[in-house]
Amino acid sequence: MQYNEIGKTGMKVSNLGFGASSLGGVFHGIREDEAIQAVHTAVDGGINFIDVSPYYGHLKAETVLGKALKDIKRDSYVLSTKVGRYGKDGVNYWDYSAKRAKESVYESMERLNVDFIDLINVHDVEFANLQQVVDETLPALVELRKEGVVGHVGITDLQPENLKWVIEHSEEGTVESILNFCHYCLNDNLLTEYFDFFEKRGIGVINASPFSMGLLSMRGAPDWHPATEALREACAKAARYCDEQGYPIDKLAIQYSTSCNDHIATTLFSSANPKNVLKNIDYVNEPIDLQFVDKVKEIIGDQMGVRWKNS
């Protein structure tokens, strides 16, 4: 496992990070004891960055993760959670007000059984009024940073142009890291167009969803995935080729997202299954076949970088 600094924060994190969305049963039902063991397996395997949100499973992911963290030394992991996006009684809702942001941080700490959040993020700013994020949400989190309640402040979104806008309109030093997903993976390198912008400002880059929300897997993307049919077919063709060559596409995908760019501090994957966690750690610790990467990109062809709605 390699370790990189997130921007100028001083936080050194593993190039493979643990995304705890699966602990909330976001993708399918889970066994809580197995999910807790998945967290322990990740940390034991060298992963020291854990990312979660009150939105995942509508508080369930943070609650389950909190149970897992009880048995892990606090100095052995860097913890990230979010504010702004929530859910209750099966209904999603958003609240980017300063008051709710501060309340949410303390509520998260209670569920997570910690008294300090290393990195607090404004979650999926595309759902917010971006000006409110600049004028209200971020300043509230900066206050908590000054008070020592949180260590660092970041923002997350699917659309990198939104991240850029918020940074450009915020006071320098407010945003210390960004989290973007599905835009640095085998079929999409859009995030690379923003690396210089982030680096010039000392802002760390966190990548997520190396499997492009299921596109880069033998199982294929779920029905709700917003990708075009042509992109689905291209990725499925690439997955079949990888399978025929004995080099699973999920292995290539996670190796690519964690080893092929120095601008990215860590790449998040999510699983509530200890065996899958261990498998992905093993994948990342093996050398990547870059010629195979080129072949897969060739198969995906003109569907490389094709964006879908809200991406």
Summary of the structure (lengths in Angstrom):
residues: 311
radius of gyration: 18.4
end to end distance: 29.9
largest distance: 55.3
contacts: 1101
relative contact order: 0.14
helix: 46%
strand: 18%
